[in-house]
Amino acid sequence: MNKFGLGTLTLGGVNTYTGDTTISVGSLALASSGSLLLDINGSGVSTSILGAGAIDLGGRLVFDVTDVSAPGAWNVLAVNTLTETYGGDFGVTFAVGPNSFAATRTSPGVWTCDIASMGRAVFTESTGVLSFVPEPGTLSLFVAGLLSLLAYCWRQKRAA
């Protein structure tokens, strides 16, 4: 979607159009009752909010991360060129197939969500970046624990 012209265009309800959202002139507002879907692809082009105008995020950003299979970072909001504000009802949701997970505001401007088998998703308002940090795998935790136990036993044996 391209927003041209002065004035404010307000999006309410569920917005699931495909492609980038570009605000060339004026402003775009996401109403507190609205949501905007951004499709995040693990290897390829992801949708984002671009432009030189202003955006007032009063509703919910929904990141569809179904196609994400590896850690990574995506610039989903062009904070260097947009003027952005976040309303009191702003929130973040992650969609994986038919399931959705609400993120928690863990510190001012930082939203996180732990998604089983995918890791921790983090959206940072000040940078406009969405990132995925992998969760430690069960095998790697087991190996780390086993190595720690062996090192402890070896130290005990040397001390005796």
Backbone as a ProteinNet text record, in pm:
[ID]
protein_1_A
[PRIMARY]
MNKFGLGTLTLGGVNTYTGDTTISVGSLALASSGSLLLDINGSGVSTSILGAGAIDLGGRLVFDVTDVSAPGAWNVLAVNTLTETYGGDFGVTFAVGPNSFAATRTSPGVWTCDIASMGRAVFTESTGVLSFVPEPGTLSLFVAGLLSLLAYCWRQKRAA
[TERTIARY]
84.4	0	89.5	52.9	124.5	32.3	77.5	0	61.3	-14.6	28.2	-66.4	-20.8	-107.7	-105.6	-140.6	-145.7	-260.1	-259.1	-365.4	-328.4	-423.9	-401.9	-497.8	-444.9	-524.2	-523.9	-643.8	-654.5	-699.9	-623.9	-658.5	-720	-838.5	-903.3	-927.8	-965.5	-993.6	-866.5	-883.5	-770.6	-722.8	-596.9	-538	-437.4	-470.2	-385.2	-338.1	-338	-290.9	-144.5	-98.2	40.3	125.6	253.7	346.3	379	473	516.8	409.9	421.1	340.7	435.2	408.6	494.5	415.2	468.3	405.1	492.5	451.4	532.2	511.6	387	352.4	237.6	233	123.6	149.9	40.6	58.3	-40.6	-1.7	-83.6	-104.3	-228.4	-259	-319.1	-271.3	-330.6	-413.9	-546.7	-638	-616	-653	-634.5	-709.3	-814	-890	-834.7	-727.5	-674.9	-551.8	-522.9	-399.8	-345	-214	-145.7	-52.3	-71.3	6.5	131.6	247.3	373.1	425.9	451.9	497.7	649.7	703.4	847.9	893.8	985.3	1036.8	1178.1	1204.6	1337.1	1445.4	1419.2	1518	1446.1	1449.5	1380.1	1332.9	1245.6	1197.1	1083.3	1093.2	988.1	919.8	795.1	724.5	766.2	758.3	798	719.9	739.3	675.3	785.3	770.3	873.9	819.5	908.1	865.3	927.3	872.5	924.3	816.6	699.9	590.8	590.8	471.5	455.4	363.3	387.5	300	268.2	140.2	93	40.6	116.3	79.4	0	-131.1	-217	-270.4	-261.5	-315.3	-206.4	-220.3	-133	-60.2	72.8	149.7	149.9	115.6	114.5	223.9	323.5	433.1	405.3	385	367	505.9	548	682.9	680.7	575	561.1	679.6	733.3	841.8	981.5	991	1121.5	1169	1286.6	1337.9	1476.3	1532.7	1666.7	1673.4	1768.3	1784.3	1810.8	1771.9	1795.4	1737.8	1754.4	1702.7	1646	1532.9	1464.5	1429.1	1462.5	1425.8	1282.7	1185.8	1045.4	983.8	1053.1	1001.6	1117.2	1106.6	1214.6	1217.7	1273.7	1274.6	1365.1	1459.1	1549.4	1482.2	1373.8	1307.7	1163.8	1103.3	965.9	965.6	856.1	832.1	726.1	766.2	673	635.4	509.7	460.8	386.6	387.7	322.2	214.8	92	-18.8	-23.6	-108.5	-122.3	-174.5	-244.6	-297.4	-207.4	-90.1	-0.7	41.4	51.8	97	154.6	214.9	279.6	229.8	198.8	159	241.6	275.1	347.3	254.3	243.9	160	249.9	221.4	292	184.3	163.2	53.7	-77.4	-160	-289.1	-279.8	-161.8	-145.6	-93.8	-132.6	-80.3	-35.7	68.2	129.2	147.2	90.1	103	238.2	306.8	435.6	411.3	511	507.3	604.8	561.3	651.4	744.7	868.4	962.1	1042.1	1050.8	1110.8	1056.2	1073.6	1017.2	1062.9	966.5	995.8	1048.2	1048.5	1098.4	990.2	956.1	852	914.3	889.9	948.3	841.5	872	781.8	864.8	852.9	919.7	825.3	871.1	789.6	857.9	788.2	845.2	899.8	1015.4	1087.4	1143.6	1114.1	1166.3	1264.9	1243.8	1330	1258.3	1334.9	1280.2	1272.8	1154.2	1133	1135.9	1204.6	1217.6	1190.6	1097.9	1076.8	1114.6	1202.4	1249.2	1196.9	1116.4	1053.9	1156.9	1261.3	1356.3	1436.9	1455.9	1532.4	1443.5	1321.6	1232.2	1274.7	1355.4	1409.5	1338.4	1303.8	1252.1	1364.6	1393.3	1499.8	1455.1	1516.9	1494.6	1625.8	1624.3	1739.4	1703.1	1785	1746	1743.7	1654.8	1655.8	1758.8	1824.1	1923	1853.1	1908.9	1852.1	1873	1790.5	1799.1	1933.4	1980.8	2107.8	2223.2	2224.1	2334.4	2331.9	2214.3	2205.8	2256.9	2221.3	2268	2419.9	2478.7	2623.8	2691.4	2638.8	2696.8	2691	2579.9	2566.7	2662.6	2676.3	2766.8	2911.4	2951.6	3087.6	3113	3014.7	3028.9	3045.9	2968.3	2978	3114.5	3163.7	3295.4	3405.8	3396.2	3496.2	3493.2	3375.8	3362.2	3424.7	3394.3	3450.3	3602	3654.8	3798.8	3864.8	3802.8	3858.5	3855.5	3747.5	3736.8	3844.2	3870.6	3970.1	4109.9	4137.4	4269.5	4289.7	4181.1	4191.8	4215	4176.3	4188.7	4327.6
-117	0	124	221.5	348.5	459	536.1	648.6	776.5	845	971.7	1081.1	1203.8	1317.3	1355.9	1481.5	1533.9	1469.9	1486.5	1431.8	1295.4	1239.2	1111.6	1006.1	891.4	775.4	684.2	649.5	564.1	425	325.1	185.7	127.9	71.7	3.8	-140	-223	-362.5	-438.9	-555.1	-643.1	-612.1	-572.9	-539.3	-647	-724.7	-837.6	-826.9	-707	-692.4	-733.1	-767.1	-811	-697.5	-705	-603.6	-501.1	-415.1	-311.4	-204.6	-133.5	-15.1	103.4	192.5	308	435.4	519.7	647.6	756.1	803.8	902.1	1042.9	1080.4	1213.6	1196.5	1282.8	1275.8	1170.9	1116.1	1018.9	904.3	794.4	675.1	643.9	614.8	580.3	440.4	360.4	230	246.1	241	263	159.6	194.1	101.6	-29.1	-27.1	-148.8	-220.4	-167.8	-222.4	-308.1	-387.3	-466.2	-463.3	-475	-472.5	-592.2	-676.5	-798.4	-770.7	-812.5	-804.5	-946.9	-988.2	-1122.2	-1127	-1206.5	-1217.3	-1349	-1340.1	-1459	-1487.3	-1614	-1653.4	-1627.5	-1654.1	-1630.3	-1566.5	-1437.7	-1367.2	-1231.9	-1173.8	-1039.6	-1045.5	-965.7	-954.2	-819.5	-812	-684.7	-592.5	-462.5	-364.1	-235.3	-142.9	-11.3	88.9	157.4	245.5	385.4	475.8	607.3	721.1	841	963.1	1037.7	978.8	1043.2	1007.5	1004.9	974.4	854.8	777.8	665	666.4	650.9	644.3	503	425.7	286.6	277.8	275.6	265.4	125.4	42.7	-92.8	-196.4	-304.6	-420.2	-453.3	-469.9	-524.3	-676.2	-744.5	-890.8	-936.7	-1006.4	-1057.9	-1204.5	-1235.5	-1374.4	-1433.7	-1517.7	-1574.2	-1722.8	-1765.6	-1906	-1954.1	-1869.3	-1908.6	-1888.8	-1846.7	-1826.7	-1960.6	-2003.7	-2131.4	-2120.1	-2001	-1981	-1843.7	-1825.4	-1694	-1586.7	-1465.5	-1356.4	-1226.9	-1121.6	-989.5	-924.4	-856.2	-792.4	-650.1	-553.7	-414.7	-397.7	-397.4	-394.8	-255.8	-161.5	-25.2	71.6	154.9	246.7	366.9	346.3	452	568.5	548.2	657.2	759.2	718.7	810.3	841.5	758.1	781.6	852.3	921.4	974.4	885	806.7	709.8	743.6	714.4	725.1	595.4	560.4	438.8	476.7	432.7	463	368.7	401.3	321.9	181.8	157.7	24.7	-53.3	0.9	-68.3	-202.5	-302.2	-434.2	-509.5	-623.2	-706.8	-849.5	-911.6	-1052.4	-1124	-1250	-1333.2	-1444.1	-1462.8	-1567.4	-1674.8	-1799.4	-1914.9	-2010.6	-2013	-2094	-2045.3	-2136.9	-2095.8	-2043.9	-2050.8	-2010.6	-1867.6	-1800	-1666.1	-1654.6	-1573.6	-1556.2	-1407.5	-1359.6	-1218.1	-1194.8	-1092.1	-1056.2	-977.6	-978.7	-906.3	-790.6	-676.1	-560.8	-583.2	-623.1	-659.3	-541.1	-435.2	-309.5	-202.6	-75.4	28.1	12.9	-7.6	-16.3	-149.8	-251.4	-384.4	-487.9	-563.3	-665.4	-801.2	-899.5	-1031.6	-1139.6	-1251.2	-1365.7	-1491.7	-1587	-1715.8	-1808.9	-1857.4	-1945	-2080.6	-2183	-2317.3	-2356.5	-2416.8	-2468.1	-2358.8	-2232.3	-2124	-2037	-2019.7	-1935.3	-1810.8	-1709.2	-1584.2	-1480.5	-1426.2	-1318.1	-1186	-1087.7	-957	-848.4	-756.7	-637.6	-517	-431.7	-312.1	-189	-109.4	8.4	109.2	134.8	241.1	210.8	83.2	47.1	-2.6	-44.5	-100.7	-239	-306.4	-437.1	-549.5	-652.5	-777.2	-878.9	-947.5	-1047.7	-1175.7	-1284.9	-1415.8	-1466.5	-1506.2	-1565	-1710	-1804.4	-1944.8	-1987.5	-2080.1	-2139	-2250.2	-2270.1	-2377.6	-2512.1	-2592.4	-2723.8	-2817.6	-2917.6	-3013.6	-3084.9	-3124.7	-3195.5	-3107.8	-2980.6	-2893.3	-2867.9	-2858.9	-2843.1	-2968.7	-3085.1	-3210.5	-3218.9	-3186.5	-3191.5	-3093.6	-2972.7	-2873.4	-2922.8	-2980.8	-3034.7	-3149.3	-3238.6	-3351.8	-3305.1	-3207.1	-3154.1	-3087.7	-3016.9	-2953.5	-3058.6	-3165.5	-3273.8	-3342.1	-3367.9	-3429.5	-3339.2	-3209.5	-3115.7	-3112.5	-3117.3	-3117.7	-3245	-3360.1	-3486.6	-3487.1	-3433.9	-3428.6	-3341.3	-3227.5	-3138.9	-3207.8	-3279.1	-3348.5	-3456.3	-3526.4	-3631.7	-3573.1	-3457.6	-3394	-3341	-3295.4	-3238.3	-3347.1	-3469.9	-3578.5	-3634.5
0	0	0	-81.4	-85.5	-37.7	60.3	113.8	57.2	-29.7	-88	-41.5	-42.5	-11.7	134.2	156.3	292.5	367.8	496.3	578.2	634.3	707.6	775.4	724	689.9	654	775.8	825.9	944.2	904.4	949.3	925.7	1053.1	1040	1151.2	1110.4	1203.3	1170.6	1139.1	1077.5	1043.9	902.2	889.1	759.3	722.1	619.1	580.6	435.6	378.8	241.8	234.9	116	100.1	44.9	71.4	22.9	129.7	95.1	188.1	207	317	342.1	330.4	233.7	212.1	237.1	325.1	357.3	295.3	178.2	106.2	159.6	182.1	232.6	329.8	429.4	525.9	631.6	684.9	792.1	780.1	841.6	848.3	995.3	1031.6	1170.6	1174	1265	1291.1	1416.2	1398.7	1510.1	1619.5	1741.9	1853.8	1831.8	1750	1720	1597.8	1537.5	1413.3	1432.3	1330.2	1327.7	1185.8	1175.4	1046.4	1040	939.5	922.2	839.4	890.3	817.1	802	678.2	648.5	654	745.9	763.8	703.1	608.1	539.6	586.9	613.1	659.8	558.1	432.6	327.5	210.2	207	101.2	148.6	71.7	99	200.6	303.9	403.8	387.7	429.6	419	532.4	506.2	605.9	586.5	679.5	674.7	642.7	528.9	475.4	453.2	415.3	370.6	447.9	420.3	481.2	558.1	570.9	642	788.8	845.9	988	1004.5	1109.1	1139.6	1288.5	1318	1456.2	1478.5	1552.9	1577.3	1707.7	1693.5	1810.4	1829.6	1726	1731.4	1746.8	1674.7	1690.9	1560.8	1570	1459.2	1473.6	1365.9	1365.5	1269.8	1323.5	1243.1	1212.4	1084	1043.5	1022.2	1116.8	1114.2	1076.7	1011.4	972.2	889.7	802.7	712.8	771	896.7	959.2	1016.3	973.4	1021.7	1084.4	1085.2	1140.2	1206.3	1298.3	1361.1	1255.6	1286.9	1193.7	1245.7	1167.6	1203.2	1077.7	1093.2	982.1	1021.9	934.7	957.6	905.4	995.5	955.9	962.3	1023.8	1036.8	1014.8	911.5	874	968.5	1087.4	1188.6	1152.3	1059.6	1019.8	929.3	860.6	768.6	807.2	888.5	934.1	1068.8	1096.5	1229.7	1291.1	1391.4	1446.7	1591.1	1623.4	1760.7	1792.3	1918.4	1964.9	2065.9	2040.1	2128.8	2248.2	2342.2	2464.4	2441.5	2330.5	2300.2	2205	2173.2	2080.9	2139.1	2051.9	2093.4	1975.7	2005.9	1905.7	1921.7	1809.3	1806.5	1701.4	1729.6	1634.2	1588.8	1458	1401.2	1342.1	1377.6	1323.3	1275.4	1143.8	1090.3	1148.8	1200.3	1256	1399.7	1460.9	1600.5	1610.7	1717.4	1741	1886.2	1906.2	2036.9	2063.9	2172.1	2207.9	2274.1	2230.1	2289.6	2417.4	2502.5	2629.3	2622.4	2672.4	2678.4	2797.4	2767.7	2873.8	2927.1	2851	2894.6	2801.4	2834.8	2747.8	2602.7	2513.3	2371.4	2323.2	2409.5	2369.5	2396.6	2292.8	2299.3	2272.8	2359.7	2341.3	2350.7	2285.4	2286.9	2264.5	2355.2	2338.9	2265	2150.7	2067.1	2061.7	2110.2	2114.9	1979.1	1979	1862.7	1771.2	1799.3	1715.7	1792	1921.1	2001.1	2048.4	2079.4	2131.2	2020.4	2000.8	1905.1	1981.5	1926.1	1990.9	1888.4	1920.2	1838.1	1922	1866	1936	1863.2	1934.2	1873.7	1823.7	1899.7	1865.5	1739.4	1707.9	1588.3	1474.7	1507.5	1407.4	1361.5	1441.7	1404	1478.7	1402.9	1458.2	1449.1	1558.9	1555.8	1623.2	1581.3	1641.2	1696.4	1822.2	1888.3	1915.1	1871.3	1886.9	2032.6	2062.5	2195.5	2195.3	2308.1	2310.9	2289.7	2204.5	2177.9	2295.2	2306.7	2415.6	2414.8	2297.2	2289.4	2335.5	2292.9	2333.1	2483.5	2544.2	2690	2760.4	2707.3	2765.4	2759.1	2644.7	2628.7	2723.3	2734.8	2825.2	2970	3008.1	3144.1	3168.8	3071.5	3084.9	3097	3014.8	3023.4	3158.1	3209.6	3341.1	3449.8	3442.5	3540.2	3532.8	3411.8	3396.5	3451.5	3425.4	3477.9	3630	3689	3834.9	3893.1	3832.2	3880.1	3868.8	3759.2	3738.5	3845.6	3877.8	3982.9	4119.1	4147.8	4275.9	4285.2	4176.7	4174.7	4195.1	4132.9	4147.3	4286.8	4351.8	4486.4	4589.7	4561.9	4660.4	4671.3
[MASK]
++++++++++++++++++++++++++++++++++++++++++++++++++++++++++++++++++++++++++++++++++++++++++++++++++++++++++++++++++++++++++++++++++++++++++++++++++++++++++++++++

